[in-house]
Amino acid sequence: GDEDQSIYKWRGADISNILNFEKHFPKTKTIRLEQNYRSTQTILDVAGAVVKNNLERKGKTLWTSNPRGGRVGYYQAFDAEAEARWVAQKIIEHRREERDIRAAVLYRTNSQSRVFEEAMRRANLQYNIIGGFSFYERMEVRDIIAYLKLALNPNDSIALGRVINSPPRGIGKTTIDELERRARDYELSLWETIANVIEQPGSLGPRAITALKSFRSIINKLATLAETPDESSKEPVSDVVRAAIIETGYELSLRGERTDEAEGRLENLQELVNAAVDYDDQGIEGLREFIDHSALVSDQDDYKRDAPVTLMTAHSAKGLEFPLVFVVGLEEGLFPHSRAASDRSEMEEERRLAYVAITRAERYLYVTHAMKRRVYGEELASEPSTFLNEMPEDLLEDLS
């Protein structure tokens, strides 16, 4: 309304008091209470130092009556797995000092959760994931696992039913109903029924038959890759996983959507390849063991009400607070996200997100990054985030 009108913010104030105040003092300047009731002053200073670099932000300085607090911990890890192990160990150290302390691990993209889930399980730390499913429960990951099951056993009708038209390939409800009817009538698996339908199409048209032939060809190709006649000819698990993502058309379908959601799902599939590379590096035998591991993890990932650790994206953390917080993966192209590299408004949004992540911490904050990280199974050097460089050195304690 009137630009002379002031806005008054009183913590717990009665609205009638505010209206009375405006009535008697209409020309009083706006009162700004920039007090933060959550974090230590050190944490607020680090957050402020980062977000002040946003050009479109109105300047303000947060203050608190809380204790000054210790310096923010900084850790440079060798790679993503080492970063996750260090975070898990640090949580254990804090829990030795304070048994009931709650911890949060905040990352930029959902795909980063996998290495932290693995690290928490190895450290016997119960955890919950907020704002999403655990890694092996995500739809696209389960779909590719289903393809891998078919590569080992095409007669797995549950896996086949899950992915026969995922991604969409022109095998609609009419075709699936016909397959299921014939499978019952002839007491065949769905895989055997596909061969039967291709030979005797019946009421099905040529498009449906072509789609079934294409699906059958995909599964046969994956089955050939997954075959292990002897050690010398055995394909790495990661190669079979990568082939399942590409040959099925899953990657192409997600890229064609051109949405943030599709990009996140593609990142999860790339992380699945990274998980398979871990298996190859550990010398674990074969694709079956990899599939069994994913099933075991899924069975264990029920919600645990009193879990001491919460894993989530920085987006999901808005409005929440924790005594102990780790902001991880602070690398160029990751946090800030790669799409912000050439877009100032996107970069400002990334910086605001970093500010939100930092200020979720009440007493203890750690910021971490890795020197190298796998992307689609390939190890690439990582550059520390711009946001790390914006944090005052005298407020950080290097724990590397």
C-alpha angles and dihedrals in degrees: 000000000000109000089219090060113106128218118223123196117192120174104244093355122161113242092228089058090053092050091048091050092052091048094055099034106033096157098049114127120251113279112223118198104191094172117140116208097191116053138049118257091251091057091047091050092052091048091047093050090056100043095044087075089071107103095204095052122104109234118254136152119219118215135182139195088220119108117285091248130204126292121286112261117239123196130182110198129198093235142341094278092051090049091054093046091051092050091050091049092049091052089052090051092052091047090054088059096038114020098197100042114137118222133195129197111203122195134171101236132032093235090069091068095080099074091046092048089052092047093049092050092050090049092048091241114146114224143178129210116223122206098013149028125285112266100264091044095061114114098238092046091050090049093055091045087054089053089050090052089053090050087060097036119012089185091070094115095185092057091043093051090052098055108022088107101020110133093027110264103162099275100129136179095278091056094045092048090052091049092050092047093052092044089057095042096049097031092237133141116254089252092055089045092056089060089047093051093047089055094042108026095178108177095352117109128231094261092058092047091049090051092050091049090051092050092048091050091052093052092046090052092050090046090054090052092048094051113110109192090162140351095259094059098039114128116227112256090238091058091054092047092048090049091051090055094047106032094049091056091242095125093045091049094052093046089052093057092065094200133127090243092054090047090053091049090050090051089054090054091048087052089052087059088051089053089052091050087055088056092049091049092051091052092236111167118256147312096295092063091049091053092046090052092053091050092049092050092049091052091053097048101090119141110272111203097202098037110145094216129062121193119198147136119268088248091059092049096068110125094013130107135196134182090230123037134177118196102197139185095036095173135130110268092021105054102028090036118238093248090064093062095093101022119079095196091051090049091052089051090050090051092050088051090052088051090053091049094049094047093054085080118094103183113349128040130178126184119198144177139174128238091221135015135188117249113189089340095309120112113232131180114253128216119217114255123266086235092063090054089053093057114096110254093219090061094052129079113206108224096169 
